[in-house]
Amino acid sequence: MSRIGKSVIHAGLETLYFTGGYRLARPFLAGVGTILTFHRVRPALPDGFQPNSSLEITPEFLDEVIGRLSGAGFDLVTLNEMHRRLVEQDFGRRFIALTFDDGYRDNRDFALPILQRHGAPATLYLPSSFAEGTGELWWIELERAIAASDSIEVMLDGEMRRFDTATDSAKDEAFTTIYWSLRSLPDEQDMRRICRELAVAAGVDAAGICREICMDWDEIAAFAADPLITIGAHTDTHIQVAKASADVARREMEAGAARIEERLGARPKHFAYPVGDPSSAGPRDFALAADLGFLTATTTRPGVLFPEHSGHLTALPRISVNGSFQRFRHLDVLLSGAPTALLNRFKRVDAA
Ligand SMILES: [Zn+2]
């Protein structure tokens, strides 16, 4: 989600909560179901420079989210069941589908026991190179490069810029500026090269990050053996497909699914676009996912599901449950559909 989208949602959440506006809006905006996005799940670290904390929640919060959702009468469903309900327009009960991206080992250590306790199904969207141990987690390379440095130099927009990174607040500021500048580059390979160079210059073991924090194939196979778990595809190298040529996008989407089938014995029926915002996944890619035979594909465009999404099964929105919104009252408001309706200007389907 863009910075602007995030701050709109964040400000809107508090306003909607304290005015009670979300309760009034619920019957009109709440839709028929919601897909939730999670990344890392692990105990909170001591305060400090944690620029990727929006991609993690604590085990306690996950436990509370799942408990409160099932207590509130939502059906917790697999993506296959969500697909069936959308196709058959079976909307007697509101549903939630839980999805985890990327294959972090903490999903096994902290999330799986909670899913098991609640009997809650979930899908893990896996980039095959991450299980291979060769994935480039460039956002963590950038974080660690800045964490390890008192100052860094980086070429942005054709200009060499020097950032003070001596204190936590300076590090935060440098990360935000560099991260969003790199995300706006048209060629993803430039972004990756710059992160890698910064990491290497700071003495960070960039190549070791993937094996350190992501599950390998044996671990994925054990994780996937739990009947609650569905494995979905997430490309091979976690590329932003909209920034690649049609050939490369197709090859990446196909290769990720083929490798999962080879290693786990079943071809994934569901797909998630890496990064997943409009600059990373667009209409060409929604058509590609359908053409490759995926039953559903999810973006990170924020939104709840409406009956009309049965006509856009490879462009489904999700709501990210992340560190910045780590309070249940926030999730309550998000699920009302009100903040995302505001953000989407009350357009229910955003698939263009
Ligand atoms: Zn991802």
Residues whose N, C-alpha, C, O or C-beta is under 5 A from the ligand:
A	BS01	ZN	D101 D102 P274 V275
